[in-house]
Amino acid sequence: MATRNLSDYDINSVPSAEKMKFGIVIAEWNYHITSAMAKGAIETLIKHGCKEENIRVKHVPGSFELTLGGQFFAEYTDVDAILLIGSVIKGETPHFDYICQGVTQGATELNMKYNLPVIFGLLTTLNEKQALERAGGKLGNKGDEAAITAIKMIALQQELEEGK
Ligand code: DLZ
C-alpha cells in the first residue's frame, strides 16, 4: 500500500537514532505551527533513541532563511542530518511561490553539496487550517515525518558507507 502519512508508521521499521546527531532549523513565521512541528520532530527523535544533547535547535526569521540556517549547520557542526521546519501560507501575492521555490531549490542543493540528509519539513498550504491539520492535527504532524525521514536517511548513508 502506498505511504500517505508517515505519522502512522510501523515503529519497528525505523532504525535506532541512539548514536545520531541532528540539527533543527525552525522558521519563526507562523510560529504556532512551526513550533508544533518542531515539538513533534524532537519527541519523535527521542522516542527512537536520540539523546537530547544530540539535538541542536536554532531559529531563523522566516522560511526563506531555512536554507542558509541549514548551511550554517552543515558548515559549523558535526550533525548527521538537518531538519528544515517552516510553514508558508498562501497569501494574495506570488510571494508564497517564490519562498517555496527558493527553499525547495535551496534544500536540494544542500543535500547535494554536503552529501548530508537535509530534510524538507516545509508546509506549503493554501490556508492556516490546512497547516494546523498537518502540525499535530487530524492529518498527523509533518515534524514527526521529517524526524523519521532524517533517521532513515542517516541509516541508509551509514549502511552504504560501511559497504553493506
Ligand atoms: C514575507 C513572508 C511572507 C509573506 N509569508 C511567509 C510565510 O507564510 N511563511 C514564512 O515562513 N515566511 C514568510 N515570509 C518571510 C520570508 O520567509 C522571509 O523571512 C523574508 O522574506 C525575509 O527574507
Residues whose N, C-alpha, C, O or C-beta is under 5 A from the ligand:
A	BS01	DLZ	A27 W29 P61 G62 S63 F64 E65 G86 S87 V88 I89 H95 I99
